[in-house]
Amino acid sequence: MIRRRMTRAVALAALLPVAFSGVAVGEDHGSGSDRAVRIVGSGYTMPRFTRPWAERFEQSTGQTVEVVTTGTSTGPPALIEGQADIAAMTRPMNEPEAAQVTRRLGAPPTAFPVAEDYVVVFVNEANPLDGLTLAQVDAIYSEERRCGAPRGVSRWGQVGVQADFAERSIALFGRRPGSGTASFFRARALCGGPFKKWMRISPGTTSASLRVVESRFGIGFGSLRDRQPGMKAIAIAESEAGPYVSPVDPDATDAPYPLRRTLDLVIVVPPSGAVRSEVLDFLEHVYSEESQTLLPEVGYQALSAVDRERALEQIRELREGASSE
């Protein structure tokens, strides 16, 4: 499976104007200052802020940044094949991907969290449902029920919704299983189980949201940023004991929202320790006040000051390590 995904990613990258081979793109070989910094990965979620970040960075430094939006799963192969300096990932890199990166490039991937997002469960606004546990979400979306639900759920009455909803079948909507959002949702909400085969797949989160607006008895998932009029994002609990945490008002309880995720920019620090200075410059840029202020404007959460300082300290250490070589 990894080999096939790699082939598709390389084929996509081959259509692009610049190709590099034989070395990790992010490694500093002393003569790459005129080469663009290339970001490959997330095709839907992260470009909403990586593109503006790239434009502002180019305006302030004159250094070109290319944002290639071929999907989260193409990021790791692009790093491996030298087609990317940075992989844009809406989910953590999985073990096979990380192992392949380490084996091929001689060093493990290093993730820099740059934003936070809430993956939410949507229902039609006419639905009186207020919340679900993760086990109930799993029982709705997966037949294997790895999160521990005692039985499957196919009708709204099975999760306590009454009136004209009780006997109606739940219409399942979701993202393409290979997308970063769907992969995160499957890992976290389905405990790694597969989606039901009859889930209706939409190409993007917005289109999946619109399907829920059109379907009185539908349910879908996606980023909070994609909430549409005519639908609501329900509260989620780790267990029946609660608390149920609303993604719309997560600070109403002390418990963290269960489907919170970080959005990461991932690099590989080569064995020499010499990461291209332009790559580190761009990473510093994304932690600036200006860059982080953009995130709420496009529907995502900025990092805390503590998390930003932690990342900047890591970047400073990489600079010092490279200069001491």
C-alpha positions in Angstrom: 0.0 0.0 0.0 2.8 2.5 0.9 4.6 1.7 -2.4 1.4 2.4 -4.4 0.7 5.7 -2.7 4.2 6.7 -3.3 3.9 6.0 -7.0 0.8 8.2 -7.2 2.5 11.1 -5.3 5.6 11.0 -7.4 3.6 10.9 -10.6 1.8 14.1 -9.4 5.1 15.7 -8.5 6.5 14.9 -11.9 4.0 17.2 -13.5 5.4 20.1 -11.5 8.1 22.5 -12.9 10.9 21.7 -10.5 12.3 18.2 -9.7 15.0 17.2 -7.3 16.4 13.7 -6.7 18.9 11.9 -4.7 18.9 14.1 -1.6 16.4 15.4 0.9 15.2 18.7 -0.4 15.4 20.4 3.0 19.1 19.7 3.4 21.4 22.7 3.1 24.2 22.0 0.6 25.4 25.6 0.5 24.0 26.6 -2.9 20.2 26.5 -2.7 19.2 30.0 -1.8 17.6 30.7 -5.2 15.5 27.5 -5.0 11.9 27.8 -3.8 10.8 26.3 -0.5 8.3 23.7 -1.4 5.4 22.6 0.7 3.5 19.4 -0.4 0.4 17.9 1.2 -3.0 19.0 2.5 -5.2 19.7 -0.4 -8.2 21.3 1.3 -7.7 22.4 5.0 -4.2 23.8 5.3 -3.9 25.8 2.1 -6.4 28.3 3.6 -3.5 29.6 5.7 -0.3 28.2 4.1 -0.9 30.1 0.9 -1.4 33.5 2.7 1.7 32.7 4.8 3.7 31.9 1.7 2.6 35.1 0.0 3.5 37.3 3.0 6.8 35.5 3.4 7.7 36.1 -0.2 6.7 39.8 0.1 9.0 40.3 3.1 12.0 38.2 2.1 11.8 37.8 -1.7 12.1 34.0 -1.2 9.7 31.9 -3.2 7.5 29.4 -1.5 5.5 26.8 -3.5 2.4 25.3 -2.0 1.4 22.0 -3.7 -2.0 20.8 -2.6 -2.1 17.2 -3.6 -3.4 15.8 -0.3 -2.0 14.9 3.1 -1.0 11.4 2.0 1.3 12.8 -0.7 3.4 14.7 1.8 5.5 11.8 3.2 6.4 10.4 -0.3 7.2 13.9 -1.5 9.7 14.3 1.4 11.2 10.8 0.6 11.6 11.5 -3.2 13.1 15.0 -2.7 10.0 16.7 -4.0 9.3 18.7 -0.8 11.1 20.6 1.9 8.0 20.5 4.1 5.0 18.1 4.3 1.6 19.7 5.2 -0.2 17.2 7.4 -3.7 17.3 8.7 -3.1 14.1 10.7 -0.1 12.6 12.4 2.2 10.7 10.1 1.4 7.0 10.6 4.0 4.4 11.6 4.6 3.0 8.1 5.1 6.5 6.7 7.4 7.6 9.4 9.4 4.3 9.1 9.8 4.8 5.4 10.9 8.4 5.8 13.5 7.3 8.4 14.8 4.4 6.3 15.1 6.3 3.1 16.4 9.6 4.4 18.4 8.4 7.4 16.5 10.5 9.9 13.0 10.6 11.4 10.4 13.2 10.5 10.1 16.2 12.8 6.6 17.7 13.1 6.0 21.4 13.9 2.4 22.0 15.0 1.3 25.3 13.4 -2.5 25.5 14.1 -5.3 23.8 15.9 -8.6 22.5 14.4 -11.7 20.9 15.7 -13.1 17.9 13.7 -16.8 18.0 14.4 -19.9 15.8 13.9 -22.6 17.7 12.0 -26.4 17.0 12.0 -29.3 18.8 10.3 -30.5 21.8 12.4 -33.9 20.1 12.7 -32.4 17.2 14.5 -32.9 17.5 18.3 -29.7 15.6 19.1 -27.4 17.5 21.3 -24.4 15.2 21.8 -22.8 11.7 21.3 -20.1 9.7 22.9 -17.2 8.6 20.9 -18.5 5.0 21.2 -21.8 6.1 19.7 -20.1 7.9 16.9 -18.1 4.7 16.2 -21.3 2.6 16.3 -22.9 4.9 13.7 -19.9 5.1 11.3 -18.3 1.6 11.7 -19.6 -1.9 11.9 -16.6 -3.2 13.8 -17.3 -0.9 16.9 -13.7 -1.0 18.1 -14.5 1.8 20.7 -16.6 -0.6 22.7 -20.2 0.1 21.8 -22.3 -3.1 22.5 -24.3 -2.9 19.3 -24.4 -1.1 16.0 -26.5 2.1 15.4 -28.5 2.6 12.2 -31.6 4.5 13.4 -31.8 7.8 15.3 -33.9 6.3 18.0 -30.9 4.1 19.0 -29.1 7.2 20.3 -32.1 8.7 22.1 -33.6 10.9 19.3 -37.4 10.7 19.5 -40.4 12.1 17.7 -40.4 11.6 13.9 -36.6 10.8 14.0 -36.8 7.7 16.1 -37.4 5.1 13.4 -35.6 6.9 10.6 -32.4 5.5 9.2 -29.3 7.6 9.7 -27.9 8.8 6.4 -24.1 8.7 6.6 -22.0 11.3 4.8 -18.2 11.6 5.0 -14.9 12.4 3.3 -12.9 10.2 1.1 -11.3 7.6 3.4 -7.7 8.6 2.3 -8.1 12.3 3.1 -6.3 13.6 6.2 -9.6 14.6 7.9 -11.1 11.2 7.3 -7.9 9.4 8.5 -7.9 11.5 11.7 -11.6 10.9 12.3 -11.2 7.1 11.7 -8.2 6.9 14.0 -9.8 8.9 16.8 -13.5 8.5 16.6 -13.6 4.9 15.2 -10.6 3.7 17.2 -9.0 2.8 13.9 -11.9 0.8 12.5 -13.1 1.0 8.9 -16.0 3.1 7.7 -19.3 1.5 6.8 -19.3 0.6 3.1 -22.5 2.5 2.5 -21.2 5.9 3.8 -21.8 8.4 1.0 -18.5 10.0 0.1 -18.0 13.7 -0.8 -14.9 15.1 -2.3 -14.5 17.9 0.3 -15.7 18.8 3.8 -17.9 21.6 2.5 -19.7 19.4 0.1 -20.2 16.8 2.9 -21.6 19.6 5.0 -24.1 20.6 2.4 -25.3 17.1 2.1 -26.2 17.2 5.8 -28.1 20.5 5.2 -30.1 18.9 2.5 -30.8 15.6 4.4 -33.0 16.0 7.5 -31.8 12.6 8.8 -28.2 12.9 7.8 -24.9 13.0 9.8 -21.5 14.1 8.6 -18.1 15.1 9.9 -15.5 17.7 9.0 -13.7 20.8 10.2 -15.6 23.2 12.4 -14.6 25.8 9.9 -17.0 24.2 7.4 -20.1 24.5 9.4 -23.0 25.8 7.2 -26.3 27.4 7.9 -29.0 24.7 8.3 -26.7 22.4 10.3 -25.3 22.2 13.8 -22.1 20.8 15.4 -23.0 18.5 18.3 -21.1 18.1 21.6 -18.9 15.0 22.0 -18.0 13.1 25.1 -15.2 10.6 25.8 -17.8 8.4 27.6 -21.3 8.4 28.9 -20.0 9.9 32.2 -19.2 13.1 30.2 -18.6 15.9 30.1 -20.1 16.6 26.6 -17.9 19.3 25.1 -19.2 21.5 22.4 -16.7 22.5 19.6 -18.6 25.8 19.3 -17.8 26.6 23.0 -15.0 24.3 24.1 -14.1 26.5 27.0 -17.4 25.9 28.7 -15.9 22.9 30.5 -12.4 22.1 31.8 -12.2 18.9 29.6 -10.5 19.1 26.2 -12.6 18.7 23.1 -12.2 15.0 22.1 -11.7 15.5 18.4 -9.2 18.4 18.6 -6.2 18.0 16.2 -3.1 19.9 15.4 -2.2 20.8 11.8 1.5 20.2 11.3 4.3 21.2 9.0 6.8 18.3 8.9 10.4 18.4 7.9 13.3 15.9 8.0 16.5 17.0 9.8 19.2 15.3 7.8 22.0 13.4 9.7 24.3 16.3 9.0 21.8 18.6 11.0 22.0 21.1 8.2 18.5 22.2 7.3 18.2 24.9 4.6 18.1 28.3 6.2 15.2 29.3 4.0 13.1 26.5 5.4 13.9 27.6 9.0 13.1 31.2 8.0 9.7 30.2 6.8 9.0 28.1 9.9 9.9 31.1 12.0 7.6 33.2 9.9 4.6 30.9 10.6 5.0 31.4 14.4 5.0 35.2 14.1 2.2 37.2 15.6 1.1 38.2 12.1 0.9 34.6 10.9 -0.9 33.3 13.9 -3.4 36.2 13.9 -4.5 35.0 10.5 -5.7 31.6 11.8 -8.9 32.7 13.5 -9.8 34.8 10.4 -9.9 31.6 8.3 -11.6 29.5 10.9 -8.8 27.8 12.8 -7.2 28.2 16.3 -3.9 29.9 16.9 -1.3 28.2 19.1 -0.7 29.3 22.6 2.3 31.6 23.3 3.9 28.7 25.2 3.6 26.3 22.2 4.9 29.0 19.8 7.9 29.6 22.0 8.6 25.9 22.3 8.6 25.6 18.5 10.8 28.7 18.0 13.3 27.3 20.5 13.5 24.1 18.5 14.2 26.1 15.3 16.9 28.1 17.1 18.5 24.8 18.1 18.4 23.6 14.5 20.2 26.8 13.4 22.9 26.4 16.1 23.3 22.7 15.2 23.8 23.5 11.5 26.3 26.4 12.2 28.4 24.1 14.4 28.9 21.6 11.7 
